[in-house]
Amino acid sequence: MDAPIGHFDNARPAPACLDELTRPVADAVRHWSGSVPADQIVYVDTDPEWADTAVFVEHYGRDLLETSANCVVVAGKRGGETSLAACVVLSTTRVDVNGVVRRQLGARKASFAAMDTAVGETGMEYGGITPVGLPAAWPVLVDSAVVDLPYVLVGSGRRRGKLLVPGKAFAELPGAVVLEGLGV
């Protein structure tokens, strides 16, 4: 199968390669619902040494930079309580943690979650965290620019492999909140 974006040697519908995904991501694909059929989510096999965005686009094509998104875990704190959320923004931007995120979470302070917290709470590998398969109680804050793209390249839950997901599917993820200006 040809990937809808980029040029990859191995692209397959995600439901056909659940063994390549972490358990939470595979479960999310297996139980997928929404207007976008699960077989439109494409898994591409990639080298884990090239997982970080800058290195990835150098190897797989600079054109992917405009259609790549990062998913980061943030922690919002207020009154001694900490809540976790995920933020999905285009790779060409950074998450507005101290503005949009802090206000959306109703937090006094917001910051990127510690690596061990992000990995432990998601069941995914650091550098491969994806919004597909996150804990159901988490808000998933999605920049509107991500939703507007036909396809978006995002992590697969592991450093090896990526998912190509129709942009509009991000708005239908459990807990999704589409926000203007999340990525700056």
N, CA, C and O of each residue as an XYZ file, in Angstrom:
736
protein
N       0.840     -1.174      0.000
C       0.000      0.000      0.000
C       0.888      1.241      0.000
O       1.931      1.268      0.654
N       0.472      2.252     -0.729
C       1.168      3.536     -0.699
C       0.665      4.344      0.487
O      -0.535      4.380      0.761
N       1.580      4.985      1.181
C       1.205      5.851      2.297
C       0.529      7.105      1.744
O       0.918      7.591      0.682
N      -0.478      7.640      2.443
C      -1.163      8.839      1.956
C      -0.274     10.090      1.979
O      -0.532     11.042      1.242
N       0.757     10.094      2.809
C       1.770     11.158      2.813
C       3.121     10.502      2.995
O       3.222      9.428      3.587
N       4.153     11.141      2.492
C       5.505     10.608      2.641
C       5.773      9.424      1.734
O       4.914      8.978      0.973
N       6.990      8.937      1.843
C       7.426      7.787      1.031
C       8.049      6.777      1.973
O       9.159      6.977      2.467
N       7.331      5.694      2.220
C       7.771      4.674      3.159
C       7.771      3.321      2.471
O       6.913      3.040      1.633
N       8.741      2.481      2.830
C       8.837      1.150      2.237
C       7.713      0.229      2.704
O       7.293     -0.667      1.972
N       7.225      0.453      3.929
C       6.251     -0.454      4.503
C       5.119      0.342      5.142
O       5.284      0.883      6.236
N       3.973      0.418      4.473
C       2.791      1.108      4.983
C       1.616      0.145      4.936
O       1.351     -0.468      3.903
N       0.910      0.011      6.060
C      -0.235     -0.902      6.145
C      -1.324     -0.277      7.001
O      -1.026      0.538      7.874
N      -2.575     -0.640      6.771
C      -3.631     -0.170      7.669
C      -3.309     -0.621      9.102
O      -2.923     -1.768      9.326
N      -3.469      0.280     10.050
C      -3.126     -0.025     11.447
C      -3.829     -1.269     11.989
O      -3.207     -2.018     12.742
N      -5.103     -1.528     11.644
C      -5.744     -2.738     12.169
C      -5.061     -4.037     11.722
O      -5.252     -5.081     12.346
N      -4.273     -3.979     10.655
C      -3.586     -5.171     10.149
C      -2.242     -5.409     10.837
O      -1.591     -6.420     10.578
N      -1.822     -4.499     11.704
C      -0.509     -4.666     12.346
C      -0.555     -4.295     13.829
O       0.310     -3.574     14.325
N      -1.557     -4.788     14.515
C      -1.718     -4.488     15.938
C      -0.535     -4.968     16.773
O      -0.243     -4.388     17.818
N       0.144     -6.014     16.327
C       1.308     -6.527     17.059
C       2.475     -5.553     17.062
O       3.371     -5.668     17.899
N       2.480     -4.603     16.146
C       3.545     -3.603     16.068
C       3.321     -2.450     17.049
O       4.217     -1.634     17.261
N       2.137     -2.381     17.641
C       1.749     -1.264     18.483
C       1.788     -1.647     19.960
O       1.695     -2.825     20.304
N       1.925     -0.653     20.827
C       1.827     -0.922     22.258
C       0.381     -1.305     22.572
O      -0.526     -1.026     21.788
N       0.176     -1.941     23.716
C      -1.164     -2.417     24.063
C      -2.213     -1.300     24.036
O      -3.269     -1.492     23.432
N      -1.969     -0.130     24.667
C      -3.038      0.883     24.640
C      -3.365      1.385     23.232
O      -4.523      1.680     22.935
N      -2.367      1.482     22.377
C      -2.607      1.954     21.007
C      -3.339      0.872     20.215
O      -4.291      1.167     19.492
N      -2.900     -0.369     20.351
C      -3.570     -1.480     19.661
C      -5.026     -1.592     20.104
O      -5.911     -1.807     19.276
N      -5.281     -1.446     21.416
C      -6.661     -1.501     21.910
C      -7.506     -0.375     21.324
O      -8.659     -0.590     20.951
N      -6.928      0.833     21.241
C      -7.666      1.966     20.679
C      -8.004      1.735     19.206
O      -9.105      2.060     18.762
N      -7.067      1.180     18.458
C      -7.317      0.893     17.042
C      -8.356     -0.227     16.917
O      -9.259     -0.155     16.083
N      -8.220     -1.248     17.744
C      -9.146     -2.387     17.715
C     -10.585     -1.946     18.001
O     -11.521     -2.471     17.398
N     -10.769     -0.993     18.909
C     -12.106     -0.544     19.308
C     -12.447      0.829     18.733
O     -13.271      1.555     19.291
N     -11.822      1.173     17.637
C     -11.986      2.487     17.016
C     -13.438      2.737     16.641
O     -14.128      1.844     16.148
N     -13.892      3.957     16.879
C     -15.220      4.366     16.415
C     -15.120      5.825     15.978
O     -14.191      6.539     16.355
N     -16.059      6.237     15.205
C     -16.035      7.611     14.711
C     -16.267      7.644     13.219
O     -16.505      6.612     12.592
N     -16.197      8.826     12.658
C     -16.506      8.981     11.237
C     -15.370      8.499     10.329
O     -15.598      8.209      9.154
N     -14.167      8.413     10.859
C     -13.023      7.941     10.076
C     -12.858      6.439     10.338
O     -12.642      6.048     11.485
N     -12.953      5.591      9.318
C     -12.763      4.154      9.530
C     -11.340      3.846     10.006
O     -10.382      4.501      9.594
N     -11.215      2.852     10.869
C      -9.914      2.483     11.439
C      -8.892      2.137     10.360
O      -7.701      2.392     10.541
N      -9.334      1.560      9.243
C      -8.360      1.180      8.212
C      -7.793      2.378      7.464
O      -6.906      2.215      6.626
N      -8.294      3.591      7.753
C      -7.678      4.802      7.187
C      -6.522      5.302      8.049
O      -5.805      6.225      7.663
N      -6.348      4.691      9.211
C      -5.169      4.968     10.030
C      -4.094      4.023      9.518
O      -4.290      2.809      9.480
N      -2.970      4.580      9.128
C      -1.918      3.793      8.482
C      -0.698      3.714      9.391
O      -0.254      4.719      9.945
N      -0.168      2.512      9.533
C       1.074      2.302     10.274
C       2.215      2.223      9.269
O       2.140      1.479      8.291
N       3.265      2.989      9.511
C       4.459      2.901      8.676
C       5.622      2.465      9.561
O       5.850      3.021     10.635
N       6.340      1.472      9.091
C       7.490      0.962      9.833
C       8.669      1.892      9.583
O       9.025      2.163      8.436
N       9.269      2.377     10.659
C      10.402      3.293     10.555
C      11.469      2.889     11.557
O      11.192      2.178     12.523
N      12.668      3.338     11.323
C      13.801      3.038     12.188
C      13.709      3.846     13.478
O      13.559      5.066     13.420
N      13.796      3.197     14.647
C      13.685      3.929     15.914
C      14.809      4.943     16.138
O      14.641      5.887     16.911
N      15.945      4.760     15.475
C      17.037      5.722     15.618
C      16.686      7.063     14.988
O      17.315      8.076     15.294
N      15.690      7.076     14.115
C      15.287      8.301     13.434
C      13.930      8.789     13.922
O      13.233      9.483     13.183
N      13.535      8.445     15.150
C      12.199      8.764     15.656
C      11.988     10.253     15.928
O      10.882     10.757     15.733
N      13.013     10.960     16.369
C      12.850     12.372     16.689
C      12.602     13.163     15.404
O      13.220     12.899     14.373
N      11.710     14.117     15.478
C      11.197     14.815     14.282
C      12.287     15.348     13.364
O      12.246     15.097     12.159
N      13.257     16.074     13.900
C      14.285     16.692     13.043
C      15.058     15.632     12.257
O      15.292     15.799     11.060
N      15.449     14.561     12.911
C      16.192     13.477     12.260
C      15.270     12.715     11.306
O      15.677     12.320     10.213
N      14.027     12.517     11.737
C      13.058     11.777     10.944
C      12.847     12.424      9.576
O      12.905     11.748      8.549
N      12.604     13.729      9.569
C      12.336     14.399      8.289
C      13.584     14.484      7.413
O      13.478     14.515      6.187
N      14.752     14.522      8.026
C      15.977     14.491      7.228
C      16.092     13.170      6.484
O      16.557     13.133      5.345
N      15.669     12.085      7.126
C      15.788     10.764      6.504
C      14.605     10.430      5.584
O      14.803      9.913      4.485
N      13.385     10.723      6.028
C      12.192     10.290      5.289
C      11.594     11.366      4.383
O      10.662     11.089      3.628
N      12.116     12.579      4.450
C      11.641     13.625      3.547
C      11.236     14.890      4.275
O      10.392     14.866      5.171
N      11.847     15.993      3.881
C      11.572     17.281      4.526
C      10.116     17.716      4.360
O       9.607     18.496      5.165
N       9.447     17.218      3.323
C       8.046     17.581      3.121
C       7.158     17.107      4.275
O       6.071     17.648      4.478
N       7.607     16.105      5.031
C       6.827     15.593      6.151
C       6.775     16.566      7.332
O       5.892     16.461      8.184
N       7.708     17.502      7.383
C       7.731     18.438      8.500
C       6.413     19.209      8.602
O       5.934     19.473      9.705
N       5.838     19.564      7.479
C       4.593     20.349      7.472
C       3.361     19.520      7.835
O       2.299     20.080      8.106
N       3.491     18.195      7.844
C       2.350     17.331      8.162
C       2.623     16.438      9.364
O       1.921     15.450      9.577
N       3.638     16.781     10.148
C       3.977     16.005     11.348
C       3.458     16.721     12.582
O       3.428     17.950     12.644
N       3.050     15.927     13.564
C       2.599     16.490     14.837
C       3.319     15.801     15.976
O       3.712     14.639     15.874
N       3.481     16.528     17.049
C       4.049     15.984     18.282
C       2.940     15.876     19.314
O       2.042     16.715     19.379
N       3.021     14.830     20.116
C       2.092     14.636     21.222
C       2.920     14.665     22.502
O       3.796     13.823     22.700
N       2.642     15.630     23.366
C       3.383     15.746     24.622
C       2.413     15.665     25.793
O       1.259     16.084     25.701
N       2.908     15.120     26.888
C       2.119     14.998     28.109
C       2.458     16.181     29.004
O       3.627     16.496     29.227
N       1.417     16.829     29.511
C       1.592     17.975     30.402
C       0.927     17.682     31.743
O       0.002     16.876     31.847
N       1.437     18.371     32.766
C       0.877     18.257     34.109
C       0.387     19.633     34.543
O       1.139     20.607     34.522
N      -0.865     19.700     34.930
C      -1.436     20.932     35.458
C      -1.589     20.798     36.960
O      -2.066     19.774     37.449
N      -1.185     21.832     37.702
C      -1.251     21.777     39.169
C      -2.100     22.917     39.689
O      -2.012     24.057     39.231
N      -2.932     22.564     40.671
C      -3.751     23.570     41.348
C      -4.132     23.013     42.717
O      -4.691     21.921     42.819
N      -3.827     23.766     43.755
C      -4.199     23.376     45.113
C      -3.681     22.019     45.537
O      -4.392     21.270     46.207
N      -2.467     21.689     45.165
C      -1.881     20.402     45.552
C      -2.316     19.226     44.708
O      -1.818     18.117     44.897
N      -3.232     19.439     43.782
C      -3.690     18.380     42.883
C      -2.991     18.510     41.537
O      -2.775     19.619     41.047
N      -2.638     17.378     40.943
C      -2.009     17.359     39.620
C      -2.912     16.593     38.664
O      -3.393     15.506     38.982
N      -3.134     17.167     37.503
C      -3.888     16.472     36.461
C      -3.020     16.386     35.213
O      -2.256     17.301     34.903
N      -3.151     15.286     34.512
C      -2.381     15.069     33.289
C      -3.273     15.247     32.069
O      -4.475     14.984     32.109
N      -2.663     15.694     30.999
C      -3.351     15.874     29.717
C      -2.321     15.675     28.620
O      -1.116     15.667     28.872
N      -2.810     15.515     27.407
C      -1.923     15.426     26.246
C      -2.194     16.626     25.352
O      -3.319     17.119     25.279
N      -1.159     17.085     24.679
C      -1.275     18.187     23.725
C      -0.731     17.715     22.387
O       0.340     17.111     22.322
N      -1.469     17.992     21.325
C      -1.054     17.612     19.979
C      -0.939     18.886     19.148
O      -1.922     19.589     18.915
N       0.284     19.164     18.708
C       0.547     20.360     17.906
C       1.431     19.980     16.721
O       2.136     18.971     16.753
N       1.382     20.802     15.682
C       2.262     20.561     14.539
C       3.717     20.635     14.989
O       4.054     21.390     15.901
N       4.559     19.864     14.357
C       5.983     19.809     14.717
C       6.706     21.123     14.496
O       7.779     21.346     15.058
N       6.136     21.986     13.691
C       6.758     23.284     13.416
C       6.411     24.312     14.492
O       6.836     25.464     14.409
N       5.641     23.901     15.499
C       5.239     24.794     16.577
C       5.630     24.198     17.919
O       6.123     23.073     18.002
N       5.397     24.984     18.977
C       5.601     24.468     20.328
C       4.303     24.675     21.098
O       3.505     25.551     20.764
N       4.102     23.873     22.117
C       2.884     23.939     22.918
C       2.911     25.187     23.804
O       3.909     25.454     24.473
N       1.825     25.942     23.807
C       1.688     27.106     24.679
C       1.253     26.624     26.069
O       0.089     26.751     26.451
N       2.209     26.074     26.805
C       1.940     25.464     28.105
C       1.474     26.501     29.125
O       0.500     26.267     29.841
N       2.151     27.631     29.198
C       1.849     28.623     30.235
C       0.653     29.510     29.908
O       0.208     30.282     30.757
N       0.134     29.411     28.702
C      -1.027     30.206     28.317
C      -2.238     29.320     28.092
O      -3.030     29.088     29.005
N      -2.374     28.827     26.867
C      -3.554     28.065     26.466
C      -3.746     26.819     27.332
O      -4.859     26.563     27.792
N      -2.695     26.048     27.563
C      -2.825     24.801     28.329
C      -3.229     25.099     29.774
O      -4.176     24.507     30.291
N      -2.527     25.995     30.405
C      -2.806     26.319     31.808
C      -4.261     26.776     31.981
O      -4.953     26.334     32.899
N      -4.712     27.656     31.100
C      -6.101     28.140     31.181
C      -7.107     27.013     30.921
O      -8.101     26.893     31.637
N      -6.854     26.193     29.907
C      -7.786     25.111     29.557
C      -7.913     24.103     30.691
O      -8.998     23.572     30.928
N      -6.819     23.834     31.392
C      -6.846     22.867     32.489
C      -7.293     23.501     33.806
O      -7.492     22.797     34.795
N      -7.451     24.821     33.823
C      -7.816     25.498     35.063
C      -6.726     25.349     36.109
O      -7.003     25.275     37.306
N      -5.491     25.307     35.648
C      -4.348     25.077     36.534
C      -3.674     26.390     36.914
O      -3.687     27.361     36.156
N      -3.096     26.392     38.088
C      -2.299     27.534     38.516
C      -0.947     27.501     37.829
O      -0.368     28.536     37.501
N      -0.453     26.276     37.618
C       0.843     26.067     36.971
C       0.736     24.855     36.048
O       0.102     23.857     36.390
N       1.346     24.951     34.905
C       1.384     23.818     33.974
C       2.808     23.655     33.462
O       3.530     24.635     33.275
N       3.200     22.410     33.241
C       4.543     22.123     32.738
C       4.509     20.780     32.016
O       3.533     20.037     32.104
N       5.580     20.487     31.309
C       5.689     19.181     30.682
C       5.837     18.145     31.785
O       6.568     18.368     32.750
N       5.160     17.028     31.654
C       5.254     15.961     32.645
C       6.636     15.328     32.585
O       7.269     15.298     31.529
N       7.091     14.832     33.705
C       8.367     14.120     33.761
C       8.300     12.889     32.859
O       7.238     12.293     32.684
N       9.439     12.519     32.294
C       9.486     11.392     31.362
C       8.930     10.119     31.998
O       8.137      9.419     31.368
N       9.328      9.805     33.230
C       8.853      8.566     33.849
C       7.338      8.608     34.076
O       6.674      7.575     33.993
N       6.797      9.773     34.357
C       5.340      9.914     34.506
C       4.660      9.706     33.158
O       3.692      8.951     33.062
N       5.157     10.365     32.122
C       4.552     10.253     30.787
C       4.557      8.803     30.304
O       3.551      8.313     29.791
N       5.672      8.131     30.464
C       5.796      6.741     30.013
C       4.944      5.813     30.874
O       4.230      4.955     30.356
N       5.025      5.990     32.180
C       4.291      5.121     33.094
C       2.784      5.243     32.952
O       2.075      4.238     33.004
N       2.289      6.454     32.776
C       0.850      6.674     32.697
C       0.258      6.329     31.337
O      -0.922      5.989     31.248
N       1.056      6.412     30.277
C       0.530      6.126     28.931
C       0.738      4.679     28.499
O      -0.023      4.167     27.678
N       1.753      4.018     29.036
C       2.097      2.674     28.569
C       2.783      2.714     27.210
O       2.809      1.720     26.483
N       3.343      3.883     26.876
C       4.008      4.066     25.582
C       5.468      4.431     25.809
O       5.865      4.787     26.919
N       6.258      4.340     24.753
C       7.681      4.678     24.836
C       7.878      6.179     24.676
O       7.192      6.835     23.892
N       8.828      6.706     25.436
C       9.162      8.121     25.320
C       9.701      8.367     23.911
O      10.535      7.602     23.426
N       9.245      9.401     23.269
C       9.642      9.679     21.892
C       8.688      9.066     20.888
O       8.847      9.266     19.683
N       7.692      8.316     21.366
C       6.719      7.710     20.466
C       5.288      7.897     20.950
O       4.359      7.318     20.387
N       5.107      8.708     21.998
C       3.771      8.890     22.571
C       2.835      9.466     21.510
O       3.179     10.392     20.775
N       1.652      8.884     21.462
C       0.644      9.256     20.475
C      -0.669      9.562     21.183
O      -0.905      9.042     22.273
N      -1.524     10.386     20.601
C      -2.819     10.634     21.237
C      -3.796      9.471     21.085
O      -4.838      9.456     21.740
N      -3.482      8.516     20.246
C      -4.335      7.344     20.040
C      -4.035      6.341     21.155
O      -2.940      5.782     21.213
N      -5.008      6.116     22.038
C      -4.820      5.131     23.093
C      -4.425      5.702     24.444
O      -3.978      4.960     25.318
N      -4.581      6.998     24.631
C      -4.272      7.601     25.925
C      -5.337      7.238     26.950
O      -6.434      6.821     26.578
N      -5.029      7.392     28.246
C      -6.042      7.118     29.276
C      -7.331      7.902     29.009
O      -7.285      9.088     28.680
N      -8.460      7.246     29.150
C      -9.756      7.819     28.787
C     -10.105      9.083     29.564
O     -10.830      9.934     29.050
N      -9.612      9.223     30.775
C      -9.959     10.383     31.605
C      -9.167     11.640     31.230
O      -9.494     12.735     31.688
N      -8.153     11.494     30.423
C      -7.301     12.640     30.071
C      -7.957     13.547     29.038
O      -8.581     13.069     28.090
N      -7.815     14.857     29.224
C      -8.121     15.749     28.117
C      -7.023     15.599     27.045
O      -5.841     15.481     27.368
N      -7.424     15.605     25.799
C      -6.475     15.580     24.685
C      -6.671     16.899     23.945
O      -7.618     17.064     23.176
N      -5.759     17.829     24.194
C      -5.846     19.159     23.604
C      -5.185     19.120     22.232
O      -4.010     18.773     22.111
N      -5.939     19.472     21.208
C      -5.477     19.362     19.822
C      -5.517     20.738     19.171
O      -6.553     21.403     19.173
N      -4.395     21.160     18.618
C      -4.376     22.424     17.890
C      -5.230     22.291     16.637
O      -5.186     21.271     15.950
N      -6.008     23.329     16.345
C      -6.910     23.292     15.189
C      -6.166     23.066     13.871
O      -6.739     22.515     12.931
N      -4.914     23.479     13.789
C      -4.140     23.282     12.556
C      -3.917     21.796     12.274
O      -3.791     21.407     11.113
N      -3.867     20.965     13.309
C      -3.699     19.515     13.141
C      -4.959     18.937     12.511
O      -4.880     18.141     11.575
N      -6.107     19.331     13.015
C      -7.389     18.818     12.542
C      -7.641     19.203     11.082
O      -8.322     18.481     10.355
N      -7.093     20.334     10.659
C      -7.330     20.842      9.304
C      -6.557     20.101      8.209
O      -6.865     20.269      7.029
N      -5.562     19.287      8.572
C      -4.758     18.586      7.565
C      -5.433     17.301      7.101
O      -6.111     16.644      7.891
N      -5.259     16.930      5.828
C      -5.832     15.660      5.350
C      -5.257     14.458      6.107
O      -6.004     13.566      6.510
N      -3.931     14.431      6.301
C      -3.261     13.366      7.060
C      -2.153     13.982      7.891
O      -1.524     14.963      7.496
N      -1.926     13.376      9.063
C      -0.904     13.847      9.990
C      -0.054     12.662     10.423
O      -0.575     11.593     10.741
N       1.252     12.860     10.432
C       2.194     11.850     10.906
C       2.404     12.083     12.398
O       2.743     13.190     12.815
N       2.202     11.039     13.200
C       2.339     11.141     14.650
C       2.930      9.826     15.164
O       2.969      8.837     14.432
N       3.385      9.811     16.402
C       3.963      8.596     16.985
C       3.000      7.423     16.958
O       1.798      7.583     16.746
N       3.558      6.236     17.179
C       2.750      5.015     17.176
C       2.662      4.378     18.560
O       2.091      3.298     18.714
N       3.223      5.044     19.560
C       3.290      4.453     20.894
C       4.656      3.853     21.177
O       5.009      3.589     22.326
N       5.420      3.641     20.109
C       6.792      3.139     20.202
C       7.688      4.076     19.403
O       7.208      4.864     18.588
N       8.980      3.984     19.642
C       9.905      4.787     18.838
C      10.006      4.213     17.422
O      10.300      4.943     16.475
N       9.767      2.930     17.281
C       9.756      2.311     15.954
C       8.358      2.481     15.376
O       7.372      2.101     16.007
N       8.271      3.039     14.202
C       6.989      3.165     13.524
C       6.276      4.467     13.832
O       6.490      5.091     14.871
N       5.435      4.850     12.912
C       4.608      6.060     13.040
C       3.201      5.729     12.555
O       2.984      4.749     11.842
N       2.256      6.565     12.958
C       0.900      6.462     12.448
C       0.624      7.649     11.539
O       1.054      8.768     11.820
N      -0.084      7.406     10.464
C      -0.584      8.451      9.581
C      -2.095      8.474      9.815
O      -2.803      7.518      9.496
N      -2.569      9.577     10.375
C      -3.949      9.661     10.826
C      -4.652     10.826     10.121
O      -4.102     11.926     10.066
N      -5.856     10.605      9.583
C      -6.600     11.736      9.021
C      -6.775     12.814     10.090
O      -7.143     12.511     11.225
N      -6.513     14.064      9.729
C      -6.570     15.160     10.690
C      -7.870     15.235     11.461
O      -7.866     15.466     12.670
N      -8.998     15.040     10.763
C     -10.284     15.171     11.447
C     -10.493     14.106     12.514
O     -11.328     14.286     13.401
N      -9.759     13.002     12.451
C      -9.891     11.950     13.459
C      -9.409     12.414     14.830
O      -9.883     11.915     15.851
N      -8.478     13.358     14.866
C      -7.975     13.848     16.154
C      -9.086     14.532     16.953
O      -9.085     14.476     18.182
N     -10.019     15.167     16.276
C     -11.126     15.847     16.952
C     -12.113     14.852     17.556
O     -12.927     15.226     18.401
N     -12.049     13.586     17.132
C     -12.981     12.572     17.611
C     -12.365     11.642     18.644
O     -13.027     10.709     19.099
N     -11.120     11.872     19.022
C     -10.491     11.036     20.045
C     -11.195     11.245     21.384
O     -11.715     12.331     21.641
N     -11.221     10.222     22.241
C     -11.809     10.411     23.568
C     -11.141     11.586     24.290
O      -9.913     11.673     24.331
N     -11.932     12.472     24.846
C     -11.402     13.599     25.594
C     -10.858     14.736     24.750
O     -10.279     15.678     25.290
N     -11.031     14.668     23.423
C     -10.443     15.689     22.546
C     -11.130     17.030     22.697
O     -12.355     17.130     22.775
N     -10.285     18.073     22.736
C     -10.736     19.458     22.741
C      -9.875     20.163     21.702
O      -8.656     20.242     21.852
N     -10.507     20.678     20.648
C      -9.775     21.372     19.594
C      -9.666     22.840     19.987
O     -10.661     23.491     20.306
N      -8.415     23.352     19.956
C      -8.150     24.716     20.402
C      -7.364     25.495     19.365
O      -6.438     24.971     18.746
N      -7.740     26.747     19.182
C      -6.962     27.666     18.364
C      -5.757     28.125     19.189
O      -5.885     28.391     20.384
N      -4.607     28.217     18.562
C      -3.439     28.781     19.228
C      -2.754     27.909     20.247
O      -1.926     28.402     21.012
N      -3.073     26.614     20.287
C      -2.373     25.708     21.208
C      -0.908     25.585     20.814
O      -0.022     25.538     21.668
N      -0.669     25.533     19.512
C       0.700     25.504     18.991
C       1.098     26.901     18.564
O       0.385     27.547     17.796
N       2.235     27.373     19.059
C       2.709     28.721     18.713
C       4.094     28.655     18.108
O       4.663     29.687     17.752
